[in-house]
Amino acid sequence: MSHVSSKVTPWEARRQRPAKGKSGSKLAHESAEKHVLGTATYIDDMPELAGTLFAAVGKSTIAHGKILSLDLTAVRNAPGVVDVITLEDIPGEKDIGPVFKGDPIFADGVVEFHGQALFAVLAESFEQAKRAVLLAQVSYEEQPALLTIQNALQQNAFVRPAHSMQKGDAASAIAAAPIQMSGELYVKGQEHFYLEGQISYALPAEDGGIKLYCSSQHPTEVQKLVSEVLDLPINHVQVEVRRMGGGFGGKETQAAQWGCIASVFARRQNRPVKMRLDRQDDMVLTGKRHDFYNRYQLGIDENGKILGADIELAGFCGYSPDLSDAIVDRAMFHVDNAYDLNNARVIGHRCKTNTVSNTAYRGFGGPQGMIFAEAMLDDIARKVGKDPLDVRKANFYRDGGSTHYGQPVEDFFLPELVEQLEQDCDYRARRAAITEFNRTNRWKKRGLALTPVRFGISFTIQFLNQAGALVHIYTDGSIHLNHGGTEMGQGLFTKVAQVVAHEFDLDIDMIQASATATDKVPNTSPTAASSGSDLNGKAAQNACQILKSRLVQFAQQHYQVNAGDVRFINNHVVIGADENSAQWISFADFVTLAYQNRVSLSTTGYYATPKIHYNRDTASGRPFFYFAFGACCVEVEIDTLTGEYKVLRADILHDVGRSLNPAIDIGQIEGGFIQGMGWLTTEELLWDDKGRLQSNSAATYKIPTSVDIPAHFNVQLFDRANAEDTIYNSKAVGEPPFMHGIAVWCALRDAVASVADYTISPPLDTPATPERVLNAVMFCQQESKA
Amino acid sequence: MFCYMLDQLVRKLQRIPRTEFSTEIQLCRAVPPRIRFQGVQAARINRAVGQKTGVSVIRFNLNGRWIEDNKIDPNCTILKYLRTTMMQPDAKEGCAAGDCGACTLMLGEMTERGIEYRTLNACIALMANVHERYLLTPSGIGRAGQLHPAQQAMVDCHGSQCGFCTPGFVMSLANLYQQTGLHVRQSVLTDEQIHAALSGNLCRCTGYRPIIEAAHKMAALPACDVSEVSAHNGVQTFNPQSDVPADGSPAALQDVDGRRLFMPLTEEQLKALLRDYPDACLWAGGTDVGLEITQRFKQFDTIICLNRISTLARTQVLDEQLWLGAGVTYSQAEHELADLFPSFAQLLHRIGSRQIRNMGTLGGNIANASPIGDTPPAFLALNATLEIDGNHGRREVAINDFYLGYKQTVLQPGEYLRAIRINKLQSSESLTLHKISKRYDDDISAVMFALFMDVQNGIIKNARLACGGVAATPLRAQKTEQALIGQPFSENTFLQAANFIGQDYQPLSDVRASKEYRLQVTRNLLLKSYLELTAGQAGDAA
C-alpha cells in the first residue's frame, strides 16, 4: 500500500455521510484561511528570483500635444538604472489595443492624455526606478485638449461610430402622447480601487519566450499581446494568474500594458522583471468606469405609462476605443431596465477625450444606462404625482413583449419579486411614516426608493461566450481542476470546484484548483460579464461528464453490469442494482483500478452558450441568454443644511437562480450593492482643466468604509431555478447586484424632493456628494418659493 | 479599558525558563532562535535606544522572535522591511499612504499593565517605531497552528473575498479583541467600537457586512491572548525610566550610508540634537511626513523621531487649563478630552482612522500647518496657547499668531512645538465643531468648522469662529465674530452673521468641494450650530 497523505480523510469515514461542499452548500472561499493569515500569495508576495529588476514608467505632463524631444540621458544615468525603453525599442507590434487599435504601448509621437506612458525604466529597486523616471526632459508642442463629453459631442470627436437601436416609431409616439417631458443626467465614472494594484512579473523562458505572472482577468489576451509585442508565436508565452486582489473589470484589458513592458525588459536583459504600479500610478495610468451624459424625451400618459422614448447616451471613452464600443452598447441595452418603452429610439455615442482610456467596470455600461431608466421613472412619478413604485410597476415589461433590440421578453418574473420585496420590507407603511417624518422635521428629511434590476447575461460579443476546463483524476482519488476563469475574490474557484465535487459526489477537499494558465486551458475568454461560473462551471461539468462516462464504461465491462448500476455516491462508486448486494468501492480504489486497466483519467471540457445571436447591423437579436433579476429598497436621511446623509436601511431580494453557493452569492450581492452605493455617493472622479486627474489617491478618492453601510442591511435570495439550462440552473451574480446601489441615489433624490413636497424632480447628477445634495435641496427650496 | 493585568502576565511568563527574561543580558544570551541580520555581533544591546554603547541597531520582537538589524536605512518603513528584507509578505501594500489599511499591524509596548497593543499603518511607519517593541503580523497571531478568533470569525462569516485587504482587517479586529479584553472575559462589542476599529480598513469586495458580523462573533470563540505570542521568547522587563541619560546628543539609533535617525528620550536630548542638526526632519507621528518617503520617494538624511520623549506625550489637567503635550496622539486625546471637551473628543473620532489616530499627534497636526488639518480650527476657536521650545529658549505664542501663510509658521529651525494649553470651558461657554467631508470616516475635510461661544443672559459675550479648508491657513472669521458678539443669542443673529462669512473667507475649489459649497455650508453651519446649542431638537442634531 502506497503512502496516503494525512490530509486525506479515510475513505471509510467518507462513506457514512453525504459528500461535503457540493454545489449549493455555503462553503467558505477556497482561500479563506490563507486570506486571514496573509499567506494567500499575490504576485508581489512571490519570492523574487535572484537578479530581479523593477520597472516604472515615465508619464506625460500634458494632456494633448506633440512630443518634440524626449531626453532620457539623466534617466539612464540615475542610480540603479539598468535599462530604459521607448516605443522604438518594442521589437514587435507597438499597439496593444485589445479589440481596435489605438493603444500604443508608449505615446507614439503624440501625447493623448495627461500621464500617458512615454517610456519605461528598469532599475535595481522599485524606488530607484520611481526616482529615475522623474528625471526625463521632455518638450512638447501642446495642443487643445478635449476634456468633456460635451466638448467631444460639439466637435464630433468619437473613438467609434454611433450606434442606434429602435422599436416602433418613437417620434410619433412622443408627439401623440398626452404628456411630453424631457430630462438629462450626468453620471460620473468610477475608479476600480481594487486593493491589489496592477502587477506583472516576467521571467525569461526557453527559446526567447516569456513566463509571465500577471494580475489579469484575461490571461489569454495578455499572452497574445505579449507575443505580438515580442514578435513571438503565441506558444512561446505563458501567462499565469493564481488570484487577483480584486479586479472589477479593471484588469480585463488594462493589465496587459504592464505585462508587455515587463516582458520586453525581461527579454532585453534576460533577467526577471517586476512591474508594479503604485496606487497613484495605477489611478492615473489605467482606465475607469465611463462617465455618461444622458438625455431623454418621453411621451407618457396621465398614469405615467411610457408611450415613447427618445434616448441619447454619450460615453466618456478617453483617448482610445479599448472596450468602449461594447460598453456603450451595454448601456443602450439596459436603458430600459425593466420597463417597456413601447416605442423607442436609443442612440449611443462613443466620445473621444484626452483622458485615460476608460474600460470595463462591473456592469460594463449597464449601470450608466439603468440609472437613467430609474431617473426617468422618478421624473415621471413627480410629473403625474404618483408614488414612484407605482409608476415603476405600471411600466414593467410583460412576457411576450420585446425590447428595443428585439429580444423577446420571457420568464419575466420581476413583478412577482418586486411584490415580495415590497411586502417584506413594509414599503407602504414606511412611506407613510417617512411622509410624516418629513412633515414634522425642519432640517432632516428622509427618502425611500424601491428599484428593480434586470441585467442581461452573456458577452454581447458572441464568440467570447465559450470556455474550457481541464480535469485530471489522480490515483489517490484527488482531482486537479483547471479552467479558463480567473479568481479575483468572487469565489469562482470555489464554485467550479463545487461543481466537480457535485458531479463525482466527492468531498470538496479532494478537488484542488490550480492557477489559471494559458498553457493548461488555451484561448480563454476574460473573466467578465458575470459569466465566470456560467461558462467555466459548465465546461468543468462537461469534463467531469466525459470522465464519468469513461469510468462507467470501464465499470460496465469490468464488473459486467449495466451503466445504470454504476453510481457515484458518498465519495464512493457503487456497483450493482441491488441496494443490499451493491459493492461500495472508494473513489480512490476505483480510479486506481481504472488506471491499472488503462483508462485515461484526464480530459478537457468545453462549453459554448446556446441560443444567443445579435445582428449589430440591424441592432436586433437575442444578445442575452437570460436575465438576472433583483430589487432593492433603501431608506436614507439627509441634512438639508449641509447635504450630508446616512443610508439607514437597505433590503435586497435578488435572483441567482438555484444558487451554487448561497454564502458566496450573498457576498457578491452585499459587496455589489455597497460598491454601487459608493459609485453614486462618495466616489468622485475629478480632472482639472489641464486634464490632470485630481482624484488620484486614496486620500482624494473615497470608497465606502464600514460605517457607511446601512445599519439595517437585509439580503435575501429569490429562490427560483433558472428556466434556461445553466449550470444547475443557477444565474450569474457578479454584476447585477451592483445596480442595487441605484436605489440609494433614488432615495436621496426622494428625500430632496420632499423639500418641494414631491412636486418636482430635483436635478441630482452623480455622485450625489453632500455638495450635490445640498445644491439639489437649494434648488427645491428656490423652485417651491417661486 | 486595558484589562491586561501584570500578575497574569507574570504567571504566563513563569512557564518560560527564568533565564529567558530575568535580565536583559541573559535574555540576549539565552533566547535561542534569535535572528541576527548583517552580522550584528554586539554582545550587549543597550535597551534604551543605543545611547550608552553607541551601537546603532534596531531590535524588535516579531511574532515572538527577537530580531536585531544594524543595516536598516532610517527611511525604511516597517512594511518594506517585512516584505523585502524579511521576505514575509503577510502584510500587503494597498496604497502606501496610510489610507487603506491593508498593511495594518499590531505594535505592542511593555507597560506596567503588560504588553499593550495598538494598530498602525506599516506602510508609512518607520522601522524606528518597532525598536524595543513587539510587532504582530497576521501570520503570527494564531497559536499552535490555530487561527486567532478574529481570523476564525472572518472565515466563518465569509469576511474575505479577494483577500488582499483581509490581513489588515484581521489585525484591526485582533487588536480590538485584545484591547477590549476579550481574551480574558467575554463581552459584547458595540457597532460603534467595531466601526472605530475598522475606520482605517478599506474593503472593495464584501461591503463590510460579514466583517462586522465577524467582529461580533469573534467574542464567542475560544479565548486567545496574543501577548503570549509576543512573550514566547521572553519579554523586556518594564522599567520606563531606566537608562535615560539626562542630556547630551544621543547616538543614532540607525546610521546607514550617511543617513541617520535619532530617537531622543528627553527634551534635553532633543535640544542637543537640534543644535547639531537644525535641519533634521522632525518626525512625530509620521502620518503626513511618511508620505514624502512612500509617495514622493524622498530620502531624509537626518530624522529626529519625537515619539519616545515621554514629557511630550502626556496631558495635565491644571486648575483652569488643560495642558496637552505636542506628542499626544489623537487616540490619547480622544480619551483625555472626553470629559472636558466632549465635542472635541467627538471630532477626534473622525480624524483619520484608528491606525492614523494611534500614530498622529496633536503637535504634528498644528505644526504641519496644513490648511486642512482638523484640530487647528478647534484650537483657534479655543484660543489655545502654544509652548515652543528649542535652541532659542522657551516661548509662548497664541495659536492665532502661529500661522504665517500656506504651510508656514513662526517655528524657527532648532525649535519644536512642546505643548498646547487650552482654557477649560465655563458653564456659559461652548465649543461646537463640524467636520464636512464626502465620506464620514477617514476623509479630509472640505470644511472644518469650530465655534466657541460665551453666552450670558441671552447675549453673546464672546465668539470665536475658526475654519479649515477655506483659506491658505486655518483662519478665524473676524467679521462674522464681530457680527455675533454683543448680539442676542437668536436665530436671527446667526442668520445675519452668516452674511459675513463671504468677507472672512475666499476659499478655493478643489477635489474635495467647490468654493461655492464651502461658503454655503459654512454659512449653514452657523445656523446649525445655533440649532444644536438651543435645542438638541430631535432630528436636528448633526
Contacts between the chains, C-beta under 8 A, distances in Angstrom:
chain1	res1	chain2	res2	distance
A	26	B	158	7.9
A	28	B	155	5.6
A	28	B	156	7.6
A	28	B	158	6.3
A	29	B	158	6.9
A	29	B	160	6.2
A	29	B	161	6.8
A	29	B	163	7.6
A	31	B	160	7.7
A	31	B	163	5.8
A	32	B	154	7.5
A	32	B	155	4.5
A	32	B	158	7.5
A	32	B	160	5.6
A	32	B	163	7.8
A	33	B	147	6.9
A	33	B	151	7.8
A	33	B	155	5.9
A	34	B	163	7.1
A	35	B	154	7.7
A	35	B	160	3.9
A	35	B	163	3.2
A	35	B	166	4.2
A	35	B	167	7.5
A	36	B	138	6.9
A	36	B	147	6.4
A	36	B	150	7.8
A	36	B	151	3.9
A	36	B	152	7.9
A	36	B	154	4.9
A	36	B	155	5.9
A	36	B	159	7.9
A	36	B	160	6.4
A	36	B	166	5.8
A	36	B	167	7.3
A	36	B	170	5.2
A	37	B	90	6.7
A	37	B	138	5.6
A	37	B	139	5.0
A	37	B	142	7.3
A	37	B	147	7.4
A	37	B	151	6.7
A	37	B	167	7.5
A	38	B	89	7.3
A	38	B	90	2.8
A	38	B	91	6.5
A	38	B	92	7.2
A	38	B	137	6.9
A	38	B	138	3.7
A	38	B	139	5.3
A	38	B	166	7.6
A	38	B	167	3.6
A	38	B	170	7.6
A	39	B	90	6.3
A	39	B	139	5.8
A	40	B	163	4.9
A	41	B	89	7.6
A	42	B	89	7.9
A	42	B	92	7.2
A	42	B	164	6.4
A	44	B	83	7.8
A	44	B	89	7.0
A	44	B	92	7.9
A	44	B	93	7.3
A	45	B	83	7.9
A	45	B	89	3.7
A	45	B	92	7.8
A	47	B	87	6.2
A	127	B	297	5.4
A	130	B	297	4.9
A	131	B	297	5.1
A	192	B	204	7.9
A	193	B	202	7.7
A	193	B	204	5.5
A	194	B	162	7.3
A	194	B	164	7.7
A	194	B	204	6.2
A	195	B	92	7.3
A	195	B	94	4.6
A	195	B	100	6.4
A	195	B	102	5.7
A	195	B	162	6.8
A	195	B	164	4.0
A	195	B	165	4.8
A	195	B	202	7.0
A	195	B	203	7.6
A	195	B	204	5.8
A	196	B	92	7.3
A	196	B	94	7.4
A	196	B	162	7.2
A	196	B	164	4.6
A	197	B	94	7.8
A	243	B	162	7.2
A	243	B	163	7.2
A	244	B	162	6.5
A	245	B	92	7.3
A	245	B	162	4.9
A	245	B	163	6.9
A	245	B	164	2.9
A	245	B	165	7.8
A	246	B	162	4.4
A	246	B	164	6.3
A	246	B	204	5.2
A	246	B	205	6.2
A	247	B	162	7.9
A	248	B	204	7.2
A	278	B	96	6.0
A	278	B	295	8.0
A	279	B	94	7.1
A	279	B	95	4.4
A	279	B	96	6.3
A	279	B	97	6.9
A	280	B	295	6.7
A	437	B	539	7.7
A	440	B	539	7.9
A	441	B	539	4.3
A	441	B	540	7.2
A	442	B	539	8.0
A	442	B	540	6.7
A	443	B	528	7.5
A	443	B	531	6.9
A	443	B	539	7.2
A	443	B	540	4.9
A	444	B	539	4.5
A	444	B	540	6.5
A	488	B	162	5.8
A	489	B	160	7.8
A	489	B	161	3.7
A	489	B	162	2.7
A	489	B	163	6.5
A	489	B	164	7.9
A	489	B	205	4.8
A	490	B	161	6.8
A	491	B	161	7.0
A	639	B	528	7.9
A	639	B	542	7.2
A	641	B	521	7.8
A	641	B	524	4.1
A	641	B	525	7.2
A	641	B	527	6.4
A	641	B	528	4.7
A	642	B	434	7.6
A	642	B	436	5.9
A	642	B	521	5.4
A	642	B	524	6.1
A	642	B	525	6.9
A	642	B	528	6.9
A	643	B	517	7.9
A	643	B	521	7.3
A	644	B	436	7.1
A	644	B	542	7.9
A	663	B	158	4.8
A	664	B	158	7.3
A	666	B	158	7.8
A	667	B	158	5.4
A	667	B	161	6.0
A	667	B	205	7.6
A	667	B	206	6.1
A	667	B	210	6.6
A	670	B	206	6.6
A	670	B	207	4.0
A	670	B	209	5.0
A	670	B	210	7.3
A	671	B	161	6.5
A	671	B	204	7.8
A	671	B	205	4.9
A	671	B	206	4.9
A	671	B	207	4.2
A	672	B	207	7.6
A	673	B	207	6.1
A	674	B	206	8.0
A	674	B	207	3.3
A	674	B	208	6.8
A	675	B	204	6.8
A	675	B	207	7.2
A	682	B	438	4.7
A	682	B	439	4.5
A	682	B	443	8.0
A	684	B	438	6.7
A	684	B	511	7.7
A	686	B	511	5.1
A	694	B	510	7.1
A	694	B	511	4.1
A	695	B	511	5.5
A	697	B	95	7.0
A	697	B	97	6.2
A	697	B	99	7.2
A	697	B	295	7.7
A	698	B	94	7.7
A	698	B	95	4.3
A	698	B	97	6.0
A	698	B	99	3.4
A	698	B	100	5.4
A	698	B	202	7.1
A	699	B	97	6.3
A	699	B	99	5.5
A	699	B	444	6.4
A	700	B	444	8.0
A	700	B	511	4.7
A	700	B	512	7.4
A	702	B	437	8.0
A	702	B	438	5.1
A	702	B	439	4.0
A	702	B	443	5.5
A	703	B	202	5.9
A	703	B	204	6.3
A	704	B	207	7.9
A	704	B	208	7.6
A	704	B	439	7.3
A	705	B	195	7.9
A	705	B	198	7.2
A	705	B	199	6.2
A	705	B	201	7.7
A	705	B	202	6.6
A	705	B	208	7.6
A	705	B	439	6.6
A	705	B	440	7.4
A	705	B	441	4.6
A	705	B	442	6.1
A	706	B	194	7.2
A	706	B	195	5.3
A	706	B	198	4.4
A	706	B	199	7.3
A	706	B	201	7.4
A	706	B	203	8.0
A	706	B	208	4.2
A	706	B	211	6.8
A	706	B	212	6.2
A	706	B	441	7.8
A	707	B	195	4.2
A	707	B	199	6.8
A	707	B	440	5.6
A	707	B	441	5.0
A	708	B	439	6.9
A	708	B	440	6.3
A	708	B	441	7.6
A	709	B	207	6.2
A	709	B	208	5.1
A	709	B	209	6.2
A	709	B	212	7.8
A	711	B	191	7.2
A	713	B	209	5.4
A	715	B	209	8.0
A	769	B	438	5.2
A	769	B	513	8.0
A	770	B	436	6.7
A	770	B	438	6.6
A	770	B	446	8.0
A	770	B	521	7.8
A	771	B	446	7.6
A	771	B	513	5.5
A	771	B	514	6.5
A	771	B	517	4.2
A	771	B	521	7.9
A	774	B	517	6.6
A	774	B	520	6.7
A	774	B	521	6.7
A	774	B	524	7.8
A	775	B	517	7.6
A	778	B	520	7.7
